[in-house]
Amino acid sequence: MIVGTAEITLYAPWVHSLKEKRMVVKSILDKVQNRFNVSAAETDMQDVHQTAVLGFACAAGTVSQADSIIDHVLDFIEKNTEAEITNIAREIR
């Protein structure tokens, strides 16, 4: 079994409260989990209004399949949010 993980940092300058941030993060996480069947959570900076760090993990049979799933998740997030992606960390084990 191969496990693929990604941690993505998003910057949303229009967010001015944790409630607004929670709405943005929850929307992204729900869409990604339903569409790609991956585990997803906000993993860091929960108390910072304009920055969100989201973690994703998938299990696959091959390295290329895990890499492809992570690619699709990252591409989906990039196309479906107005937030700026400031950092991406990926790992395949």
Secondary structure, DSSP 8 states (H G I E B T S, - for coil): -EEEEEEEEEE-TT--SHHHHHHHHHHHHHHHHHHH--EEEEEE-TT-SSEEEEEEEEEESSHHHHHHHHHHHHHHHHHH-SSEEEEEEEEE-
